[in-house]
Amino acid sequence: MVLSPVIGKLLHKRVVLASASPRRREILSHAGLRFEVVPSRFKEKLDKASFPTPYAYAIETAKQKALEVARRMHQKDLRAPDVVIGADTIVTIGGLILEKPVDKQDAYRMLSRLNGKEHSVFTGVAIVHCCTTGTAPLASSPGPGHCGRNRCPCRPAPSLLPQGVGAAQRPRST
């Protein structure tokens, strides 16, 4: 199985599925992954028209679901998850994005619209890796030399990049 090396690395990690979907649980269980289920509370109200493609919408929704669970668990739990997996599946027909039906009547309406017609299904998956890290003390105080070309600490976490200034004082992440 293609996922075997990944599953092996996750065996001793706290993995959370940000979904109550029985199908998603079944897929992860069948892959041999041990995980907890913490359904996302993310309100799926993103502006569909603001996305260039349907799959970009599905990916962003999956990402927001995973981030919502990661943030909530970090606030409530002393031991935050190592990995949060979010997913979102949409169906498109004639340029229209269809999501989960809200009730039986909506499900019937959607099935009627899809009946006998070609349509597309997109599933976006997002993985949020949560870790705690730290730095060992610098041998000297950071000075102007730490901010040379391509080493500006004003970019997102550059000092923590393995190849950046912080590489020497970075202990192993947990």
Secondary structure, DSSP 8 states (H G I E B T S, - for coil): -TTHHHHHHHTTS-EEE----HHHHHHHHHTT---EE----------GGGSSSHHHHHHHHHHHHHHHHHHHHHHH-SS--SEEEEEEEEEEETTEEE---SSHHHHHHHHHHHTTS--EEEEEEEEEE---------SS---GGGG-TT--TTSSSGGGSTTSGGGGG-----
